[in-house]
């Protein structure tokens, strides 16, 4: 080709028909779509539980009571989501005990969470005196659902924070007893149980824990207040019972001591009366003044002992009244225990 040829030189890269350009754009767009599909697939693979939870929540129709638990415990949107994703079911006995396997004496199981089913079951507490306790149990089980979905790394971060909080509460006898119960019935689940107990029952937590629980509660103090209110019903009855038993024990000891004094006093008085009468029969008194003095002394001792007996009888009547009070108090406690699914103890089996 001559250099004098002035015709335009078309390089290969410029030889594109409109169809070729459009097709190139389409191919580029397809590649972008494939990238989006690939990203979506990875996300779905790593968020299978979240997807399953979302479908469960969409299909779940909460009862009025279940909705009330959410509102009254002030669960956040995330807490509500996890609670509904667990399809909470409220049951009465014997169905509930068959579901949650309540076999521990002196402990009432009010709720359970099954990780394999991702489901929550709650005992139907109908005693108006315990208003608020069901909401606390619902929140407790919701936190189990949250822990079940928490990563291993996050659990490892939370565990020492929960242990530090537990250490500050180690002198709380009720808390210690609860931990002993869970150690027996849920071995290996200490952090899981601490996560639910501390989150629903205790205030004044570390900033790190408060920040964590804020994901599940709009205002965590609401559910803690419900726990304190319902727990105070039991605390008041137990404190009254303990005080009454202590008073009965002290009064019983006092009555026994007075009886001992009365019996010993009368034994001595009778001996002295016999001696006095024998001396009187034998004319051993030197004067009527001595006779009258000793006789008056014996009568004073007899009157004192009779007054002591009257006091003993009064104390026995008081004791009997207090026993009646204790029986009524024990009946109330038994009724409350039954309301929280604690079966009466069968002493014949002991």
KETORTI-767775 format. One record per residue (C-alpha): residue number from 1; x, y, z; residue in three letters. Coordinates in steps of 0.25 Angstrom, whole numbers, plus 5000, padded with zeros to 4 digits. Each point is the difference from the previous one (the first is absolute). Last residue first. Example, Ala and Ser with C-alpha at 12.3 -4.5 7.8 and 13.67 -1.06 7.14 Angstrom:
2
n	u	v	w	res
2	5055	4996	5029	SER
1	4994	4986	5002	ALA
***
This chain:
350
n	u	v	w	res
350	4846	4840	5406	UNK
349	4989	4994	4991	UNK
348	4989	5001	5011	UNK
347	5004	5015	5001	UNK
346	4994	5003	4986	UNK
345	5005	5014	4997	UNK
344	4989	5008	4993	UNK
343	5003	5003	4985	UNK
342	5007	5013	4997	UNK
341	4993	5005	4987	UNK
340	5001	5015	5003	UNK
339	4985	5000	5004	UNK
338	5003	4988	5008	UNK
337	5010	5007	5008	UNK
336	4991	5012	5002	UNK
335	4989	4990	5006	UNK
334	5011	4993	5009	UNK
333	5005	5014	5005	UNK
332	4985	5004	5003	UNK
331	4998	4986	5007	UNK
330	5013	5003	5008	UNK
329	4995	5013	5004	UNK
328	4987	4994	5005	UNK
327	5008	4989	5008	UNK
326	5009	5011	5005	UNK
325	4989	5008	5005	UNK
324	4994	4988	5007	UNK
323	5013	4997	5006	UNK
322	5000	5014	5005	UNK
321	4987	4999	5007	UNK
320	5005	4987	5006	UNK
319	5012	5007	5006	UNK
318	4992	5011	5005	UNK
317	4991	4990	5007	UNK
316	5012	4993	5006	UNK
315	5006	5014	5004	UNK
314	4987	5002	5008	UNK
313	5001	4987	5006	UNK
312	5014	5002	5004	UNK
311	4996	5014	5006	UNK
310	4989	4993	5008	UNK
309	5011	4989	5005	UNK
308	5009	5011	5004	UNK
307	4989	5007	5008	UNK
306	4997	4987	5007	UNK
305	5015	4999	5003	UNK
304	5000	5014	5006	UNK
303	4988	4996	5008	UNK
302	5006	4988	5006	UNK
301	5013	5007	5003	UNK
300	4992	5011	5007	UNK
299	4992	4989	5008	UNK
298	5013	4993	5004	UNK
297	5005	5013	5005	UNK
296	4987	5003	5008	UNK
295	5001	4987	5007	UNK
294	5015	5003	5004	UNK
293	4996	5013	5006	UNK
292	4987	4995	5006	UNK
291	5008	4988	5007	UNK
290	5011	5009	5004	UNK
289	4990	5010	5006	UNK
288	4992	4989	5007	UNK
287	5013	4997	5008	UNK
286	5011	4989	5002	UNK
285	4994	4992	4988	UNK
284	5004	4985	5002	UNK
283	4986	4996	5005	UNK
282	5001	4986	4994	UNK
281	4988	5003	4991	UNK
280	5005	5013	4996	UNK
279	5014	4994	4997	UNK
278	4993	4990	4991	UNK
277	4992	5010	4993	UNK
276	5012	5009	4997	UNK
275	5008	4988	4995	UNK
274	4988	4996	4991	UNK
273	4999	5014	4995	UNK
272	5015	5001	4998	UNK
271	5000	4987	4991	UNK
270	4987	5005	4993	UNK
269	5007	5014	4997	UNK
268	5013	4993	4995	UNK
267	4992	4991	4990	UNK
266	4991	5013	4997	UNK
265	5012	5008	4996	UNK
264	5006	4989	4992	UNK
263	4987	4998	4992	UNK
262	4999	5015	4998	UNK
261	5014	5002	4996	UNK
260	5000	4989	4990	UNK
259	4987	5005	4995	UNK
258	5006	5014	4999	UNK
257	5012	4995	4992	UNK
256	4990	4992	4991	UNK
255	4992	5012	4997	UNK
254	5012	5009	4997	UNK
253	5005	4990	4990	UNK
252	4987	4999	4994	UNK
251	4999	5015	4999	UNK
250	5014	5001	4994	UNK
249	4997	4989	4990	UNK
248	4986	5007	4997	UNK
247	5007	5013	4998	UNK
246	5010	4994	4990	UNK
245	4989	4993	4992	UNK
244	4992	5013	4999	UNK
243	5012	5007	4995	UNK
242	5003	4990	4990	UNK
241	4986	4999	4995	UNK
240	4999	5016	4999	UNK
239	5013	5000	4992	UNK
238	4995	4989	4991	UNK
237	4987	5007	4998	UNK
236	5006	5013	4997	UNK
235	5011	4994	4991	UNK
234	4989	4992	4992	UNK
233	4992	5013	4997	UNK
232	5013	5008	4998	UNK
231	5004	4990	4988	UNK
230	4988	5006	4992	UNK
229	5004	5014	5002	UNK
228	5015	4998	4999	UNK
227	4998	4992	4987	UNK
226	4991	5011	4994	UNK
225	5010	5010	5004	UNK
224	5011	4993	4992	UNK
223	4991	4999	4988	UNK
222	4998	5015	5000	UNK
221	5014	5003	5003	UNK
220	5004	4994	4987	UNK
219	4995	5012	4992	UNK
218	4999	4997	4985	UNK
217	5004	4986	5003	UNK
216	5007	4990	4990	UNK
215	5011	5008	4994	UNK
214	5001	5008	5013	UNK
213	5005	4987	5007	UNK
212	5014	5002	4993	UNK
211	5001	5014	5004	UNK
210	4996	4997	5014	UNK
209	5010	4989	5000	UNK
208	5012	5009	4996	UNK
207	4995	5011	5009	UNK
206	5002	4991	5012	UNK
205	4987	4996	5007	UNK
204	4992	5008	5010	UNK
203	4987	4992	4999	UNK
202	4998	4986	5002	UNK
201	4988	4990	4997	UNK
200	4998	5000	4985	UNK
199	5014	5001	4993	UNK
198	5007	4993	5012	UNK
197	4991	4988	4999	UNK
196	5000	4998	4985	UNK
195	5015	5002	4998	UNK
194	5003	4992	5013	UNK
193	4993	4989	4994	UNK
192	5007	4999	4987	UNK
191	5014	5003	5007	UNK
190	4997	4988	5010	UNK
189	4995	4990	4989	UNK
188	5010	4989	5002	UNK
187	4991	4993	5009	UNK
186	4985	5004	4999	UNK
185	4992	4993	5011	UNK
184	5011	4999	5011	UNK
183	5008	5013	4997	UNK
182	4986	5006	4997	UNK
181	4996	4997	5014	UNK
180	5013	5004	5006	UNK
179	4999	5013	4993	UNK
178	4986	5003	5005	UNK
177	5004	4997	5015	UNK
176	5012	5010	4998	UNK
175	4990	5011	4995	UNK
174	4991	4997	5011	UNK
173	5011	5001	5010	UNK
172	5005	5013	4995	UNK
171	5015	5001	5005	UNK
170	5005	4996	4986	UNK
169	4994	5012	4993	UNK
168	5012	5008	4997	UNK
167	5006	4987	4995	UNK
166	4988	4998	4991	UNK
165	5003	5013	4993	UNK
164	5015	4996	4998	UNK
163	4995	4987	4994	UNK
162	4991	5007	4990	UNK
161	5011	5009	4995	UNK
160	5010	4988	5000	UNK
159	4989	4992	4991	UNK
158	4997	5012	4991	UNK
157	5012	5000	4991	UNK
156	5001	4985	4999	UNK
155	4985	5000	4996	UNK
154	5003	5010	4989	UNK
153	5011	4992	4994	UNK
152	4991	4987	5001	UNK
151	4989	5008	4992	UNK
150	4987	5003	5007	UNK
149	4987	4993	4994	UNK
148	4998	4991	5012	UNK
147	5003	5011	5009	UNK
146	4989	5008	4994	UNK
145	4990	4988	5002	UNK
144	5004	4999	5014	UNK
143	4998	5015	5001	UNK
142	4986	4998	4996	UNK
141	4998	4990	5011	UNK
140	5004	5010	5010	UNK
139	4991	5010	4994	UNK
138	4988	4991	5000	UNK
137	5003	4996	5015	UNK
136	5000	5015	5003	UNK
135	4987	5002	4993	UNK
134	4994	4988	5007	UNK
133	5004	5006	5014	UNK
132	4993	5013	4998	UNK
131	4988	4997	5008	UNK
130	5003	4990	5011	UNK
129	4988	5004	5009	UNK
128	4991	4998	4988	UNK
127	5002	4985	5001	UNK
126	4998	4995	4985	UNK
125	5014	4996	4997	UNK
124	5000	4992	4986	UNK
123	5013	4994	4999	UNK
122	5008	5004	4987	UNK
121	5006	4992	4989	UNK
120	5010	5006	4990	UNK
119	5005	4994	4987	UNK
118	5012	4999	4991	UNK
117	4997	4986	4999	UNK
116	5014	4994	5002	UNK
115	5003	5012	5009	UNK
114	4988	4997	5009	UNK
113	4997	5011	5010	UNK
112	4993	4998	5013	UNK
111	4990	5007	5009	UNK
110	4994	5001	5014	UNK
109	5008	4988	5007	UNK
108	4997	5001	5015	UNK
107	5011	4995	5009	UNK
106	4997	4993	5013	UNK
105	5002	4986	4995	UNK
104	5005	4999	4985	UNK
103	4993	4992	4990	UNK
102	4994	5011	4991	UNK
101	5002	4993	4986	UNK
100	4997	5012	4991	UNK
99	4990	4994	4991	UNK
98	4994	4990	5010	UNK
97	5000	5011	5010	UNK
96	4992	5009	4991	UNK
95	4990	4990	4996	UNK
94	4996	4996	5014	UNK
93	4999	5012	5002	UNK
92	4997	5013	4993	UNK
91	5007	5004	4987	UNK
90	5004	5014	4993	UNK
89	5007	4998	4987	UNK
88	5011	5009	4995	UNK
87	5002	4999	4985	UNK
86	5016	5001	5002	UNK
85	5000	5010	4988	UNK
84	4990	5008	5008	UNK
83	5010	5002	5012	UNK
82	5011	5003	4990	UNK
81	4993	5011	4993	UNK
80	4994	5006	5013	UNK
79	5015	5000	5005	UNK
78	5004	5007	4988	UNK
77	4989	5010	4999	UNK
76	5003	5003	5015	UNK
75	4994	4993	5011	UNK
74	4992	5009	5010	UNK
73	4997	4989	5010	UNK
72	4985	5004	5000	UNK
71	5000	5002	4985	UNK
70	5006	4986	4996	UNK
69	4992	4993	5011	UNK
68	4987	5006	4995	UNK
67	5002	4995	4986	UNK
66	5002	4986	5006	UNK
65	4987	5002	5008	UNK
64	4992	5005	4988	UNK
63	5005	4988	4992	UNK
62	5011	5001	4990	UNK
61	4997	4996	4985	UNK
60	5013	4994	4994	UNK
59	5001	5000	4985	UNK
58	5009	5012	4998	UNK
57	5008	4997	5013	UNK
56	5003	4986	4995	UNK
55	5004	5005	4986	UNK
54	5009	5010	5007	UNK
53	5006	4990	5009	UNK
52	5004	4991	4989	UNK
51	5007	5011	4993	UNK
50	5007	5004	5012	UNK
49	5004	4986	5002	UNK
48	5005	4998	4986	UNK
47	5009	5013	5001	UNK
46	5014	4995	4996	UNK
45	4994	4992	4988	UNK
44	4990	5011	4996	UNK
43	5012	5011	5000	UNK
42	5008	4991	4991	UNK
41	4989	4998	4991	UNK
40	4996	5014	4999	UNK
39	5015	5004	4997	UNK
38	5000	4990	4989	UNK
37	4986	5005	4995	UNK
36	5006	5014	5000	UNK
35	5012	4996	4993	UNK
34	4992	4992	4989	UNK
33	4992	5013	4998	UNK
32	5013	5008	4998	UNK
31	5005	4990	4990	UNK
30	4986	5001	4993	UNK
29	5002	5015	4999	UNK
28	5014	4998	4994	UNK
27	4994	4990	4990	UNK
26	4989	5010	4996	UNK
25	5009	5011	4998	UNK
24	5008	4992	4991	UNK
23	4988	4996	4992	UNK
22	4996	5014	4998	UNK
21	5014	5003	4995	UNK
20	5000	4989	4990	UNK
19	4986	5003	4995	UNK
18	5004	5015	4998	UNK
17	5011	4994	4991	UNK
16	5014	5001	5005	UNK
15	5012	5002	4991	UNK
14	5008	5010	5009	UNK
13	5008	4989	5007	UNK
12	5005	4995	4986	UNK
11	5006	5013	4996	UNK
10	4993	5007	4988	UNK
9	5010	5009	4993	UNK
8	4993	5012	4993	UNK
7	5003	5002	4985	UNK
6	5011	5010	4997	UNK
5	5009	4990	4992	UNK
4	5013	5008	4999	UNK
3	5007	4990	5009	UNK
2	4998	4990	4990	UNK
1	4994	4986	5004	UNK
***
